[in-house]
């Protein structure tokens, strides 16, 4: 895919404790504050139905090879690092081949660090240090 036609990756990184929630603590939501952040991934309008909520709590070992083969994402997925000391890397790509020029990486290092991504994204994950992760997946009906 040429540089001019490449689709941007629908991925956002942050830390739940650093997101401006206007004092509410809700860093994913339907309120006006979430709409005003400009994050369409973390904003879920009340009129937008969703289905298929999945929640995963998993302890990844350091060097865990299990994260190398993941199917293309459906809906939205958010992974949050919940323990320390930890270090966890997630790679994102529009293709299953993870071409270096078209792959984005995120390293989650402290509790509350998160990555959220949308539909059609390939991902793979690696426990650099042992890492306890909470992952949520849901299907917005847009």
C-alpha positions as CSV (number, residue, x, y, z in Angstrom):
1,X,0.0,0.0,0.0
2,X,1.5,3.4,-1.0
3,X,2.2,6.1,1.6
4,X,-0.6,8.3,0.3
5,X,-3.3,5.6,0.5
6,X,-2.2,3.9,3.7
7,X,-5.1,3.7,6.2
8,X,-4.1,5.0,9.7
9,X,-4.2,2.5,12.6
10,X,-7.2,3.0,14.8
11,X,-5.2,2.7,18.1
12,X,-4.9,4.8,21.2
13,X,-2.5,4.5,24.2
14,X,-2.6,6.2,27.6
15,X,-2.8,5.7,31.3
16,X,-6.2,5.4,33.0
17,X,-5.0,7.6,35.9
18,X,-3.7,10.3,33.6
19,X,-6.8,10.6,31.4
20,X,-8.8,13.8,32.2
21,X,-12.2,12.4,33.4
22,X,-13.4,15.6,34.9
23,X,-13.2,14.0,38.3
24,X,-15.4,11.0,37.5
25,X,-12.7,8.3,37.1
26,X,-14.6,6.9,34.0
27,X,-12.0,6.7,31.2
28,X,-14.4,4.9,28.8
29,X,-17.9,6.2,28.7
30,X,-20.9,7.9,27.1
31,X,-20.8,11.3,29.0
32,X,-20.0,14.6,27.4
33,X,-16.5,14.6,28.9
34,X,-15.6,11.5,27.0
35,X,-17.0,13.0,23.8
36,X,-14.9,16.2,24.3
37,X,-11.6,14.2,24.6
38,X,-11.7,13.5,20.8
39,X,-11.2,9.8,21.5
40,X,-13.8,8.0,19.4
41,X,-12.5,4.7,20.7
42,X,-13.2,5.5,24.4
43,X,-16.5,7.3,23.8
44,X,-19.6,5.2,23.5
45,X,-22.7,7.4,22.8
46,X,-25.8,6.2,24.8
47,X,-27.7,5.8,21.5
48,X,-25.0,3.4,20.1
49,X,-25.9,-0.2,21.0
50,X,-23.2,-2.7,21.7
51,X,-23.1,-6.5,22.2
52,X,-20.8,-9.3,22.8
53,X,-19.0,-7.9,25.9
54,X,-16.0,-10.1,26.8
55,X,-13.7,-9.6,29.8
56,X,-10.3,-11.4,30.2
57,X,-8.0,-11.4,33.2
58,X,-4.7,-13.1,32.4
59,X,-1.2,-13.3,33.9
60,X,1.3,-13.4,31.1
61,X,4.7,-14.8,31.8
62,X,7.9,-13.1,30.7
63,X,8.7,-14.3,27.2
64,X,5.3,-15.9,26.8
65,X,5.1,-16.9,23.1
66,X,1.2,-17.3,23.2
67,X,0.6,-13.7,22.0
68,X,2.3,-14.0,18.6
69,X,-0.8,-15.3,16.7
70,X,-4.0,-13.3,17.1
71,X,-6.9,-13.0,14.7
72,X,-7.9,-9.7,13.2
73,X,-9.9,-7.6,15.7
74,X,-13.6,-7.3,15.7
75,X,-15.3,-4.3,17.4
76,X,-13.2,-2.5,20.0
77,X,-10.6,-4.0,22.4
78,X,-8.9,-2.4,25.4
79,X,-6.0,-4.0,27.3
80,X,-5.0,-2.5,30.7
81,X,-1.9,-3.4,32.7
82,X,-3.1,-4.0,36.3
83,X,-0.1,-5.1,38.2
84,X,3.5,-4.1,38.8
85,X,6.3,-4.5,38.3
86,X,5.3,-5.4,34.8
87,X,6.2,-4.8,31.2
88,X,4.0,-5.8,28.2
89,X,4.4,-5.0,24.5
90,X,1.5,-5.0,22.0
91,X,2.2,-4.6,18.3
92,X,-0.5,-3.4,15.9
93,X,-0.7,-3.7,12.1
94,X,-3.2,-3.6,9.3
95,X,-1.7,-6.8,7.9
96,X,-1.1,-10.2,9.4
97,X,2.5,-10.0,8.2
98,X,3.4,-7.1,10.5
99,X,5.6,-5.4,8.0
100,X,8.1,-3.2,10.0
101,X,7.0,0.0,8.2
102,X,3.4,-0.6,8.9
103,X,3.6,-1.8,12.5
104,X,3.0,0.3,15.7
105,X,4.2,-0.9,19.1
106,X,3.1,0.1,22.6
107,X,4.9,-0.9,25.8
108,X,2.7,-0.9,28.9
109,X,4.9,-0.4,32.0
110,X,2.9,0.9,34.9
111,X,-0.6,0.0,36.3
112,X,-3.3,1.8,34.4
113,X,-1.3,1.9,31.1
114,X,-3.7,0.9,28.3
115,X,-4.0,0.4,24.6
116,X,-7.4,0.5,22.9
117,X,-8.0,-0.4,19.2
118,X,-10.8,-0.7,16.7
119,X,-12.1,-3.2,14.1
120,X,-9.8,-4.6,11.5
121,X,-6.5,-4.4,13.4
122,X,-4.1,-7.3,13.7
123,X,-2.2,-7.5,17.0
124,X,0.3,-9.6,18.8
125,X,1.4,-9.4,22.4
126,X,4.6,-10.2,24.4
127,X,5.2,-10.4,28.1
128,X,8.6,-8.7,28.6
129,X,8.3,-9.0,32.3
130,X,5.5,-11.0,34.0
131,X,2.3,-8.9,33.4
132,X,-1.2,-9.1,34.7
133,X,-3.6,-7.8,32.0
134,X,-7.3,-7.0,32.0
135,X,-8.7,-7.0,28.5
136,X,-12.2,-6.0,27.4
137,X,-13.8,-6.5,24.0
138,X,-17.2,-5.3,22.8
139,X,-19.0,-4.9,19.5
140,X,-20.5,-1.4,18.9
141,X,-23.5,-1.6,16.6
142,X,-22.7,1.4,14.4
